[in-house]
Amino acid sequence: MRKIILSAFTVALLASCGANQSNSTASNSRESFKVYGNCGMCEKTIEGSLTNVNGVTSADWNKETKQMEVAFDTTIISINDVKLKIAGVGYDMENVRADESVYSTLPGCCQYDRP
């Protein structure tokens, strides 16, 4: 009986070590940056641009402060690629600009004074 308990403990210990090793390759990061926009529709579009993006675990844009907070895995996606996804739906950041042809298709309430 003592051997069975010791064996079960050993298996559990080895399994937890293996789980920790696989998680050690993930590199979670949280970044905040300004994204220009105006309204609730902007918020939905900006946050929606990162929905189902591999490596992005959360995205929250505040329409009052214009601050975007993104949590992501740097082994899967870079912060620059995150910003390019947002620019791809028409929104500018301080160092990434949306293409004019995409920006011009935003609803009137979502078009802001571009920096």
PyRosetta script that sets phi, psi and omega in degrees:
from pyrosetta import init, pose_from_sequence

init()
pose = pose_from_sequence("MRKIILSAFTVALLASCGANQSNSTASNSRESFKVYGNCGMCEKTIEGSLTNVNGVTSADWNKETKQMEVAFDTTIISINDVKLKIAGVGYDMENVRADESVYSTLPGCCQYDRP")
pose.set_psi(1, -40.2)
pose.set_omega(1, 179.9)
pose.set_phi(2, -63.0)
pose.set_psi(2, -37.2)
pose.set_omega(2, 179.2)
pose.set_phi(3, -65.2)
pose.set_psi(3, -38.7)
pose.set_omega(3, -179.5)
pose.set_phi(4, -65.3)
pose.set_psi(4, -44.3)
pose.set_omega(4, 179.8)
pose.set_phi(5, -64.8)
pose.set_psi(5, -44.2)
pose.set_omega(5, 178.8)
pose.set_phi(6, -62.6)
pose.set_psi(6, -40.5)
pose.set_omega(6, 178.4)
pose.set_phi(7, -65.2)
pose.set_psi(7, -41.7)
pose.set_omega(7, 179.0)
pose.set_phi(8, -63.7)
pose.set_psi(8, -41.2)
pose.set_omega(8, 178.0)
pose.set_phi(9, -62.8)
pose.set_psi(9, -43.6)
pose.set_omega(9, -179.8)
pose.set_phi(10, -62.5)
pose.set_psi(10, -43.9)
pose.set_omega(10, 178.9)
pose.set_phi(11, -62.4)
pose.set_psi(11, -44.6)
pose.set_omega(11, 179.9)
pose.set_phi(12, -63.5)
pose.set_psi(12, -41.1)
pose.set_omega(12, 179.3)
pose.set_phi(13, -64.5)
pose.set_psi(13, -44.9)
pose.set_omega(13, 179.2)
pose.set_phi(14, -65.1)
pose.set_psi(14, -39.1)
pose.set_omega(14, 179.6)
pose.set_phi(15, -64.2)
pose.set_psi(15, -40.8)
pose.set_omega(15, -180.0)
pose.set_phi(16, -69.1)
pose.set_psi(16, -33.8)
pose.set_omega(16, 176.1)
pose.set_phi(17, -65.3)
pose.set_psi(17, -41.5)
pose.set_omega(17, 178.1)
pose.set_phi(18, -63.9)
pose.set_psi(18, -38.7)
pose.set_omega(18, 179.0)
pose.set_phi(19, -65.7)
pose.set_psi(19, -40.6)
pose.set_omega(19, 179.1)
pose.set_phi(20, -65.8)
pose.set_psi(20, -36.0)
pose.set_omega(20, 179.4)
pose.set_phi(21, -66.1)
pose.set_psi(21, -41.5)
pose.set_omega(21, -178.1)
pose.set_phi(22, -68.9)
pose.set_psi(22, -31.6)
pose.set_omega(22, 178.4)
pose.set_phi(23, -77.3)
pose.set_psi(23, -18.8)
pose.set_omega(23, -177.2)
pose.set_phi(24, -70.2)
pose.set_psi(24, -16.1)
pose.set_omega(24, 178.1)
pose.set_phi(25, -81.1)
pose.set_psi(25, -20.3)
pose.set_omega(25, 177.7)
pose.set_phi(26, -73.9)
pose.set_psi(26, 139.2)
pose.set_omega(26, 178.3)
pose.set_phi(27, -127.9)
pose.set_psi(27, 92.9)
pose.set_omega(27, -178.0)
pose.set_phi(28, -79.7)
pose.set_psi(28, 137.9)
pose.set_omega(28, -179.6)
pose.set_phi(29, -136.6)
pose.set_psi(29, 155.0)
pose.set_omega(29, 176.2)
pose.set_phi(30, -129.8)
pose.set_psi(30, 127.7)
pose.set_omega(30, -178.9)
pose.set_phi(31, -129.7)
pose.set_psi(31, 145.7)
pose.set_omega(31, 173.8)
pose.set_phi(32, -123.2)
pose.set_psi(32, 138.7)
pose.set_omega(32, 178.6)
pose.set_phi(33, -159.6)
pose.set_psi(33, 161.2)
pose.set_omega(33, -178.0)
pose.set_phi(34, -82.6)
pose.set_psi(34, 134.8)
pose.set_omega(34, 173.1)
pose.set_phi(35, -128.0)
pose.set_psi(35, 124.3)
pose.set_omega(35, -178.9)
pose.set_phi(36, -74.5)
pose.set_psi(36, 139.5)
pose.set_omega(36, 179.9)
pose.set_phi(37, 178.5)
pose.set_psi(37, 176.6)
pose.set_omega(37, -173.4)
pose.set_phi(38, -125.6)
pose.set_psi(38, -40.2)
pose.set_omega(38, -162.1)
pose.set_phi(39, -137.6)
pose.set_psi(39, -175.0)
pose.set_omega(39, 178.3)
pose.set_phi(40, -63.8)
pose.set_psi(40, -32.5)
pose.set_omega(40, 176.9)
pose.set_phi(41, -66.9)
pose.set_psi(41, -38.4)
pose.set_omega(41, 175.1)
pose.set_phi(42, -59.6)
pose.set_psi(42, -46.6)
pose.set_omega(42, -178.9)
pose.set_phi(43, -56.5)
pose.set_psi(43, -46.5)
pose.set_omega(43, -179.8)
pose.set_phi(44, -62.0)
pose.set_psi(44, -42.2)
pose.set_omega(44, -179.0)
pose.set_phi(45, -70.3)
pose.set_psi(45, -44.4)
pose.set_omega(45, -179.3)
pose.set_phi(46, -62.5)
pose.set_psi(46, -52.1)
pose.set_omega(46, 179.6)
pose.set_phi(47, -64.9)
pose.set_psi(47, -37.3)
pose.set_omega(47, 179.8)
pose.set_phi(48, -64.6)
pose.set_psi(48, -26.1)
pose.set_omega(48, 179.5)
pose.set_phi(49, -65.5)
pose.set_psi(49, -17.7)
pose.set_omega(49, -179.4)
pose.set_phi(50, -109.0)
pose.set_psi(50, 0.7)
pose.set_omega(50, 176.8)
pose.set_phi(51, -67.7)
pose.set_psi(51, 132.7)
pose.set_omega(51, -180.0)
pose.set_phi(52, 63.9)
pose.set_psi(52, 19.9)
pose.set_omega(52, 174.4)
pose.set_phi(53, -85.0)
pose.set_psi(53, 122.5)
pose.set_omega(53, -178.9)
pose.set_phi(54, -57.0)
pose.set_psi(54, 124.9)
pose.set_omega(54, 178.9)
pose.set_phi(55, 100.8)
pose.set_psi(55, -20.0)
pose.set_omega(55, 179.0)
pose.set_phi(56, -90.8)
pose.set_psi(56, 123.5)
pose.set_omega(56, -178.0)
pose.set_phi(57, -101.4)
pose.set_psi(57, -24.1)
pose.set_omega(57, 174.3)
pose.set_phi(58, -160.0)
pose.set_psi(58, 152.9)
pose.set_omega(58, 179.2)
pose.set_phi(59, -148.4)
pose.set_psi(59, 126.5)
pose.set_omega(59, -178.9)
pose.set_phi(60, -141.1)
pose.set_psi(60, 120.5)
pose.set_omega(60, 178.4)
pose.set_phi(61, -110.4)
pose.set_psi(61, 133.5)
pose.set_omega(61, 179.7)
pose.set_phi(62, -103.6)
pose.set_psi(62, 115.8)
pose.set_omega(62, -174.8)
pose.set_phi(63, -69.6)
pose.set_psi(63, -23.4)
pose.set_omega(63, 178.2)
pose.set_phi(64, -75.9)
pose.set_psi(64, -46.1)
pose.set_omega(64, -176.2)
pose.set_phi(65, -92.8)
pose.set_psi(65, -13.8)
pose.set_omega(65, -176.9)
pose.set_phi(66, 65.6)
pose.set_psi(66, 17.2)
pose.set_omega(66, -178.3)
pose.set_phi(67, -92.4)
pose.set_psi(67, 133.5)
pose.set_omega(67, 176.5)
pose.set_phi(68, -105.4)
pose.set_psi(68, 132.7)
pose.set_omega(68, 174.0)
pose.set_phi(69, -120.4)
pose.set_psi(69, 123.8)
pose.set_omega(69, -176.2)
pose.set_phi(70, -126.6)
pose.set_psi(70, 134.0)
pose.set_omega(70, 171.4)
pose.set_phi(71, -109.3)
pose.set_psi(71, 133.6)
pose.set_omega(71, -175.1)
pose.set_phi(72, -156.2)
pose.set_psi(72, 164.1)
pose.set_omega(72, 178.8)
pose.set_phi(73, -99.1)
pose.set_psi(73, 113.4)
pose.set_omega(73, -175.7)
pose.set_phi(74, -69.3)
pose.set_psi(74, -12.7)
pose.set_omega(74, 175.9)
pose.set_phi(75, -81.2)
pose.set_psi(75, -11.0)
pose.set_omega(75, -178.5)
pose.set_phi(76, -111.0)
pose.set_psi(76, -41.0)
pose.set_omega(76, -176.0)
pose.set_phi(77, -143.5)
pose.set_psi(77, 144.2)
pose.set_omega(77, 178.9)
pose.set_phi(78, -93.5)
pose.set_psi(78, 161.8)
pose.set_omega(78, 176.5)
pose.set_phi(79, -63.0)
pose.set_psi(79, -34.6)
pose.set_omega(79, 177.9)
pose.set_phi(80, -64.1)
pose.set_psi(80, -41.1)
pose.set_omega(80, 178.0)
pose.set_phi(81, -66.1)
pose.set_psi(81, -35.2)
pose.set_omega(81, 175.5)
pose.set_phi(82, -60.6)
pose.set_psi(82, -47.8)
pose.set_omega(82, -179.4)
pose.set_phi(83, -64.6)
pose.set_psi(83, -36.1)
pose.set_omega(83, 177.6)
pose.set_phi(84, -65.4)
pose.set_psi(84, -33.9)
pose.set_omega(84, 176.0)
pose.set_phi(85, -63.1)
pose.set_psi(85, -42.7)
pose.set_omega(85, 179.5)
pose.set_phi(86, -67.6)
pose.set_psi(86, -44.0)
pose.set_omega(86, 177.3)
pose.set_phi(87, -62.0)
pose.set_psi(87, -31.1)
pose.set_omega(87, -179.4)
pose.set_phi(88, -63.6)
pose.set_psi(88, -20.2)
pose.set_omega(88, 177.2)
pose.set_phi(89, -104.0)
pose.set_psi(89, 8.1)
pose.set_omega(89, 170.2)
pose.set_phi(90, 109.9)
pose.set_psi(90, 9.3)
pose.set_omega(90, -174.9)
pose.set_phi(91, -113.2)
pose.set_psi(91, 137.2)
pose.set_omega(91, -178.8)
pose.set_phi(92, -91.0)
pose.set_psi(92, 151.6)
pose.set_omega(92, 169.3)
pose.set_phi(93, -124.0)
pose.set_psi(93, 175.9)
pose.set_omega(93, -176.8)
pose.set_phi(94, -62.5)
pose.set_psi(94, -33.0)
pose.set_omega(94, -178.0)
pose.set_phi(95, -120.4)
pose.set_psi(95, 7.7)
pose.set_omega(95, 177.1)
pose.set_phi(96, -136.5)
pose.set_psi(96, 128.7)
pose.set_omega(96, -177.6)
pose.set_phi(97, -114.5)
pose.set_psi(97, 136.0)
pose.set_omega(97, 176.1)
pose.set_phi(98, -71.0)
pose.set_psi(98, 149.8)
pose.set_omega(98, 176.2)
pose.set_phi(99, -64.4)
pose.set_psi(99, 137.8)
pose.set_omega(99, -178.5)
pose.set_phi(100, -56.1)
pose.set_psi(100, -38.5)
pose.set_omega(100, -178.4)
pose.set_phi(101, -65.5)
pose.set_psi(101, -30.0)
pose.set_omega(101, 177.9)
pose.set_phi(102, -81.1)
pose.set_psi(102, -45.3)
pose.set_omega(102, 178.7)
pose.set_phi(103, -56.2)
pose.set_psi(103, -42.7)
pose.set_omega(103, -175.7)
pose.set_phi(104, -66.8)
pose.set_psi(104, -15.8)
pose.set_omega(104, 178.1)
pose.set_phi(105, -89.5)
pose.set_psi(105, -5.7)
pose.set_omega(105, 177.4)
pose.set_phi(106, -65.5)
pose.set_psi(106, 148.4)
pose.set_omega(106, 174.9)
pose.set_phi(107, -57.4)
pose.set_psi(107, 153.7)
pose.set_omega(107, -177.6)
pose.set_phi(108, -52.9)
pose.set_psi(108, -39.5)
pose.set_omega(108, -178.6)
pose.set_phi(109, -68.3)
pose.set_psi(109, -19.2)
pose.set_omega(109, -178.5)
pose.set_phi(110, -93.9)
pose.set_psi(110, -11.2)
pose.set_omega(110, 179.9)
pose.set_phi(111, -82.4)
pose.set_psi(111, 122.2)
pose.set_omega(111, -175.0)
pose.set_phi(112, -111.1)
pose.set_psi(112, 168.1)
pose.set_omega(112, 174.2)
pose.set_phi(113, -71.4)
pose.set_psi(113, 111.9)
pose.set_omega(113, -176.3)
pose.set_phi(114, -73.3)
pose.set_psi(114, 135.5)
pose.set_omega(114, 179.2)
pose.set_phi(115, -70.0)
pose.dump_pdb("model.pdb")
